[in-house]
Amino acid sequence: MMKAAIHSVPAIAKKLLHSILLFSVIHLAHAEKIGEGAGVQLADIAGTPIQLFTYRPSGCTPKAFLLVFHGVARNASTYRNAARPLADRLCMIVAAPLFDLQRFPTWRYQKGGLAHKGAIEPAEHWTGQIVPQLAQWLQQNEGNPALPYFLIGHSGGAQFLSRVAAVIPNQAQRIVIANPSTYVLPSTEEDPPFGLHHLPDAQSLLRHYLAQPVVILLGQEDQGTKELDESGEAQEQGSTRLDRGEQTFRKAQSVASAHGWPFNWKLLEVPGTGHSATSMFRSSQAIEALTIPAP
């Protein structure tokens, strides 16, 4: 049986927001402003060094940051390159953080560090806390604390962003979750990292999750089993990534409607595309996902 966390949700949210807003916990680590073209930076996020693979388009004034989250191959530089067409089209600065396997194994990265060996982790240990702090680091480094940010992840990175959307306070304009193997279901019946059961004030978390600016982006041909989570909890979400995404969206829509809650999710599908970050990021639907007006 999953062990319950001992923190209350208001206390968790207050602590997370406090850590996000404190400039003292985020250091520039001798970083320089992100220059044009491809580059590499090292961010110190509350004492955790995170390598960033960056890209700044030329000939335009950046309108936002695009934080890009890699999959199981831990190939952040490849994901940075795959996102360049999006950055050029939308004039965004790309930052693709590397979550190495040694420090961020599956339970800490893909599954967000929410639970380990049957026990819910303390909120301050949830890996997703890095995301809003990293966004603030980028804003400080750019000298523009008001520059908005967008999140996009594919496969394992999308699994991570599902956990971020569910439990981490953030100010992302959009959270694009592309072809993940599993989700945090919009439910208080499944245990973390697949649901919100046993989390304090789970109903409030669920309402928050459904109000997040989530876009589920699915390749219509993503119906294979390579690197697919086939655990019992994952199989309950559906048989393929396409099926799981469609079912999760429908369930979220139904739960929000039943409670009369705000629902800000969108579902977009890419025809003729399977499990490929490059193809997904080059699609017109990816552009649409990042340009849908904020709720």
C-alpha positions in Angstrom: 0.0 0.0 0.0 1.2 3.5 -0.9 2.3 5.4 2.2 0.7 8.9 2.5 2.7 12.1 2.4 2.6 14.0 5.7 2.6 17.5 4.2 -0.6 19.5 3.5 -1.2 20.8 0.0 -1.4 24.5 1.1 1.9 24.0 2.9 3.4 22.2 -0.1 2.3 24.9 -2.5 3.5 27.7 -0.2 6.9 26.0 0.1 7.3 25.4 -3.6 6.3 28.9 -4.5 8.6 30.3 -1.9 11.5 28.3 -3.3 10.7 29.5 -6.8 10.6 33.2 -5.9 13.8 33.3 -3.8 16.6 34.6 -5.9 19.1 33.5 -3.3 18.7 29.8 -4.1 19.4 30.2 -7.8 22.9 31.2 -9.0 24.1 32.1 -12.4 27.1 29.8 -12.2 29.3 32.1 -14.2 26.8 31.8 -17.2 26.8 34.3 -20.0 23.7 35.4 -21.8 22.6 32.8 -24.4 24.1 33.8 -27.7 22.9 33.2 -31.2 23.0 29.7 -32.6 23.7 26.5 -30.7 25.4 26.6 -27.3 25.9 25.0 -23.9 25.3 26.5 -20.5 25.6 25.2 -16.9 22.8 26.2 -14.6 23.1 25.9 -10.8 19.6 25.3 -9.6 19.5 25.3 -5.8 22.8 23.5 -5.7 22.0 21.1 -8.5 24.1 21.6 -11.6 22.0 21.2 -14.8 23.6 21.2 -18.2 21.6 23.1 -20.8 21.8 22.8 -24.6 20.7 26.1 -26.0 19.7 27.7 -29.2 18.9 31.4 -30.0 17.5 32.3 -33.4 19.0 35.2 -35.3 17.3 38.2 -36.7 14.5 38.6 -34.2 13.9 39.6 -30.6 13.0 36.5 -28.6 9.4 36.3 -27.5 9.7 33.5 -25.0 11.8 30.6 -23.8 11.0 27.1 -25.0 12.2 24.5 -22.5 12.6 21.1 -24.2 12.6 17.8 -22.3 14.4 14.8 -23.8 13.3 11.1 -23.7 14.8 7.9 -22.3 18.0 8.3 -24.5 19.0 11.3 -22.4 19.9 13.1 -25.7 19.3 16.7 -24.8 21.4 18.1 -27.6 19.4 16.1 -30.1 16.2 17.5 -28.7 17.6 21.0 -28.8 18.3 20.5 -32.5 14.9 19.0 -33.1 13.3 22.1 -31.6 15.2 24.6 -33.7 12.5 24.9 -36.4 10.0 25.8 -33.7 12.4 28.4 -32.3 13.1 29.9 -35.7 9.4 30.0 -36.6 8.2 31.4 -33.2 11.4 33.3 -32.2 11.9 31.5 -29.0 15.1 30.7 -27.1 15.5 27.0 -26.7 16.9 25.4 -23.5 17.1 21.6 -23.3 18.2 20.5 -19.9 20.0 17.2 -19.5 18.7 14.8 -16.8 21.4 12.2 -16.6 20.6 8.6 -15.7 23.0 8.6 -12.8 21.2 11.3 -10.8 17.8 11.1 -12.4 16.8 7.4 -13.0 13.4 6.6 -14.3 11.6 7.1 -11.0 13.1 10.5 -10.6 12.9 11.7 -14.2 10.1 10.1 -16.2 8.0 9.6 -13.1 8.9 12.9 -11.5 10.3 11.6 -8.2 6.8 11.5 -6.7 7.1 8.1 -5.2 9.8 5.4 -4.7 9.5 1.8 -3.6 5.9 2.3 -2.5 6.3 5.5 -0.6 5.4 9.0 -1.6 8.5 11.3 -1.6 8.5 14.6 0.3 7.3 17.4 -2.0 10.7 19.1 -1.7 12.2 16.1 -3.4 9.9 16.1 -6.5 12.1 16.6 -9.5 9.6 18.9 -11.2 10.5 21.6 -8.8 13.6 22.2 -11.0 11.4 23.4 -13.9 10.1 26.7 -12.6 13.4 27.4 -10.9 15.2 26.7 -14.2 12.8 29.1 -16.0 13.6 31.8 -13.5 17.3 31.1 -13.9 16.9 31.7 -17.7 14.9 34.9 -17.2 17.6 36.2 -14.9 20.4 35.2 -17.2 18.5 37.0 -20.1 18.0 40.1 -18.0 14.2 39.8 -18.6 12.3 38.4 -15.7 9.0 38.9 -17.5 9.9 36.8 -20.6 7.3 34.0 -20.7 8.2 30.3 -21.0 6.7 27.2 -22.7 7.4 23.6 -21.9 7.5 20.8 -24.4 8.6 17.2 -24.0 8.4 14.0 -26.0 8.2 10.4 -24.8 10.1 10.2 -21.4 10.2 14.0 -21.3 6.5 14.1 -21.8 6.0 11.7 -19.0 8.0 14.1 -16.8 5.9 17.0 -17.9 2.7 15.2 -17.0 3.9 15.0 -13.4 5.0 18.7 -13.5 1.5 19.7 -14.7 -0.2 17.7 -12.1 1.6 18.8 -8.9 4.1 21.6 -9.5 3.1 25.3 -9.3 4.3 27.0 -12.5 3.7 29.9 -14.8 4.2 28.0 -18.1 2.2 29.4 -21.0 1.7 25.9 -22.4 2.8 22.5 -21.4 3.0 20.3 -24.5 3.0 16.6 -23.6 3.9 14.6 -26.8 3.6 10.8 -27.0 4.3 9.8 -23.4 4.2 6.2 -22.3 2.2 7.1 -19.1 0.4 10.0 -17.5 -0.7 11.2 -14.2 -4.4 10.3 -14.6 -6.9 12.9 -13.7 -8.0 10.7 -10.8 -7.7 10.5 -7.0 -8.0 6.7 -7.1 -4.6 5.7 -8.6 -1.4 6.0 -6.5 1.4 8.3 -7.6 3.1 8.5 -10.0 0.1 7.4 -12.0 -2.6 9.3 -10.1 -3.2 11.6 -7.1 -4.3 9.1 -4.5 -2.8 9.6 -1.0 -1.6 13.1 -1.8 -2.9 15.6 0.7 -6.0 17.6 -0.6 -5.9 15.5 -3.8 -9.2 17.0 -4.9 -7.6 20.5 -5.0 -4.6 19.1 -6.9 -7.0 17.5 -9.4 -8.8 20.7 -10.0 -5.4 22.5 -10.5 -4.2 19.8 -12.9 -7.3 20.1 -15.1 -6.9 23.9 -15.2 -3.3 23.7 -16.4 -2.6 24.8 -20.0 -1.9 21.3 -21.2 -1.7 20.2 -24.8 -1.6 16.4 -25.4 0.1 16.0 -28.8 -0.1 12.6 -30.3 1.3 10.9 -33.4 -1.5 8.9 -35.0 1.0 6.2 -35.9 2.5 5.9 -32.5 1.1 2.4 -31.8 4.3 0.4 -31.3 5.7 -1.1 -28.1 9.3 0.1 -28.2 10.2 1.6 -24.8 6.5 1.4 -23.9 5.8 1.1 -20.2 3.9 -2.2 -19.9 3.5 -2.3 -16.2 0.0 -3.0 -14.8 -0.6 0.6 -14.0 0.5 1.7 -17.5 -1.7 -1.0 -19.2 -4.7 0.4 -17.4 -4.2 3.6 -19.3 -4.5 1.9 -22.7 -2.6 -0.4 -25.0 -0.6 2.1 -27.0 0.6 5.7 -26.6 -2.1 6.9 -28.9 -4.8 5.1 -27.0 -3.4 6.2 -23.6 -3.4 9.9 -24.7 -6.9 9.8 -26.1 -8.3 8.0 -23.1 -6.5 10.4 -20.6 -7.9 13.4 -22.4 -11.4 12.1 -22.5 -11.3 11.2 -18.8 -9.9 14.7 -17.9 -12.7 16.3 -20.0 -15.3 14.2 -18.3 -14.0 14.8 -14.7 -13.9 18.6 -15.3 -17.4 18.6 -16.7 -18.8 16.5 -13.9 -17.4 18.9 -11.3 -18.1 22.1 -13.3 -14.4 22.9 -13.1 -12.3 25.0 -15.6 -10.7 22.7 -18.2 -7.8 24.1 -20.2 -6.4 21.0 -21.9 -6.3 20.6 -25.7 -5.8 17.4 -27.8 -4.0 17.5 -31.1 -3.0 14.6 -33.3 -0.3 14.5 -36.0 -1.3 12.3 -39.0 1.2 9.9 -40.5 3.6 10.3 -37.6 4.9 7.8 -35.1 7.2 7.9 -32.1 9.6 10.6 -33.4 10.4 13.8 -31.6 11.9 15.3 -34.8 8.7 14.6 -36.8 6.4 15.7 -34.0 8.3 19.0 -33.5 8.3 19.7 -37.3 4.5 19.3 -37.6 2.0 22.1 -38.0 0.3 20.8 -34.9 3.4 21.5 -32.8 3.2 25.1 -34.0 -0.5 25.2 -33.1 0.2 23.7 -29.7 2.5 26.6 -28.9 0.4 29.3 -30.3 -3.0 28.5 -28.8 -4.0 31.6 -26.8 -3.3 31.2 -23.1 -6.5 30.4 -21.0 
